[in-house]
Amino acid sequence: MHHETHIVRQYLRHDKKFPHVWCPGCGNGIVLGALIRAIHHLDYAKDDIVLVSGIGCSSRMPAYVDFNTLHTVHGRALTFATGIKLARPLLKVIVVMGDGDAIAIGGNHFIHAARRNIDLTAIIVNNSIYGMTGGQSSPTTPYGMRSTTAPYTHIEHAFNISELAATAGAAFVSRGTVYHAQLLQGLIEKAIEKKGFSVVEVISQCHIQYGKLNQLGSHIDMLKWQKTHAIPIEKAADMPGDQIEGKFTIGVLVDRELPIYSREYEKTREKARGCSPESQ
Ligand SMILES: Cc1ncc(C[n+]2csc(CCOP(=O)(O)OP(=O)(O)O)c2C)c(N)n1
């Protein structure tokens, strides 16, 4: 068996939770593979990791892996993850969400988790659509594209997830694609190692819903699109604006040091144990 495949198999609940629900050609398997290889490479014990999700296709990930896992309600993964992190700060808490889960129903939680700089890693699989429920528009469906709720084309403008995370105060923001699987593994490693709220936005393909409605071809065609439209952030700095138009940057977009919520919370608890707030 191929070495990389063998590593991934060690982490799967392969005799319990399979076959998985993902369509052939979906990007979610590549994201899960990159996540597992990142954790393996960083040498974390399975029990040190908590994988939390909400609801959606990508949110099925925790079911398939043998970490501490929590499959919560739609849009609320970050709130459950926050509770875990505050109760058990030594655990590495990773949250996987779809664009709808993280930015539509969970958008408010996302902004405030970033603002508070809670030490979590958020992996957002951005396939520009609600995959699980049949292809409705999400906040990342681009203007002019089709969905089942926008059959005459979408008239709203898409959120840029990474820019939103950066503006809301995340300590680490990165963007990758499932086409660039090795880069993705590296970004996930950096995000997990980062102290503070770290985000990995992953551009992925839903060729079954989004691709079909917009005549984007097969999953292979959509992967090729990722290849031709992603520009490494280092390269983008030297490119004229018209060459960047319609494309997106990949790599580490933000990396900064900010006070971490769980540490601040611990300090506050110490103060509260010692004396009343007035005497501080
Ligand atoms: C409170 C609530 N509202 C709506 C739903 C229905 N629902 C399930 S998944 C989903 C959207 C998933 O889209 P996304 O987060 O982009 O994930 P994907 O399936 O594309 O991976 C919705 C609306 C739900 N389960 N719970």
The ligand as an ORCA input file, in Angstrom:
! r2SCAN-3c Opt
* xyz 1 1
  C     -30.624     24.935     12.116
  C     -30.449     24.250     10.786
  N     -30.758     24.902      9.654
  C     -30.578     24.303      8.465
  C     -30.108     23.022      8.393
  C     -29.991     22.353      7.059
  N     -28.618     22.271      6.595
  C     -27.860     21.162      6.792
  S     -26.339     21.303      6.106
  C     -26.688     22.853      5.514
  C     -25.709     23.656      4.687
  C     -24.383     23.049      4.531
  O     -23.595     23.850      3.708
  P     -22.077     24.092      4.024
  O     -21.883     24.487      5.430
  O     -21.530     25.038      3.003
  O     -21.414     22.638      3.914
  P     -21.228     21.599      2.725
  O     -22.405     20.657      2.801
  O     -21.181     22.368      1.430
  O     -19.943     20.912      3.052
  C     -27.983     23.246      5.872
  C     -28.600     24.538      5.485
  C     -29.785     22.364      9.598
  N     -29.264     21.124      9.612
  N     -29.958     22.988     10.776
*
